[in-house]
Amino acid sequence: MYLITDRALFADVPSLESAVEEALKGGAKAIQLREKDIPLRQLLAIAYRLRRLTSDYYAALYINDRVDVAIAVGADGAHLGRNSVPASAAKKASRGRLLAGVSTHSLAEAVDAEKDGADFLTFGPVYSTPSKLRYGPPVGINALREVCSRVAIPVFAIGGITPERTAEVRSAGARGVAVISAILGAKDREKTTERFLGYLE
C-alpha cells in the first residue's frame, strides 16, 4: 500500500505529519510526499521530518517531482508525473540510488514509462474520485488489467480505491494500491490502514 500525502485535508503541517504517523503505526510501508504548492524550503523541512519518521517505522519515502529534495533528504525514490523529468534522468541524477515511480493514465504512458526506466507505476484513476477529476473520467478496471498485462514492472492502482475494491484491482494484476483520502480522511487512520492491509493480504 502506497500512501500519498495531501495537506489540503488538514489545517496545518503538524496534522499532516501526525496523520502519516498514524498510517505508519497501522503498517503503511511506503509514503509519497506530494505537496506541489509550497515553497522549496518548507517542502525540504517537511521531507526531512518525514524521512526521520519513515525511518523509525522502517518505511520507504518517495518525494513527488523534486529529485533534488529526494537526494538531499536521503529518500528512497522520486515519484514523477507527465511534466516531470524522465525516470532515466532522475536515476542518473541520483547515480542510481533513487527508485523512480511514474504516474500514468493510459497504456501508452505506462509503456513509455517502463521503457524510460521506471521502477514502478501508479495507474488511474481506476474509479471515480474528486482528487483525480482533472485527469478525466475513470479509466476503469479493464484498462488497469491491460496495463498490468503489458508491462513487467509493478503497477499500483490509484483513484477511488477502498478496502473493498482491493480484491478487484489485485485480480486485475495490480501489485498494490495507492491511496490518499481513503486513509488520510478517515476518522481512525491506523485502523483503516490495517484494514487495507488485511484486504491486500
Buried (B, 14 or more C-beta within 10 A) or exposed (E): BBBBBBBEBBEEBEEBBEBBBBBBBBBBBBBBBBBEEEEEEEBBBBBBBBBEBBEEBEBBBBBBBBBBBBBBBEBBBBBBBEEBBBBEBBBBBBEEEBBBBBBBBBBEBBBBBBEBBBBBBBBBBBBEBEBBEEBEEBBBBEBBBBBBEEBEBBBBBBBBBBBEBBEBBBEBBBBBBBBBBBBBBBEEBBEBBBBBBEBBE
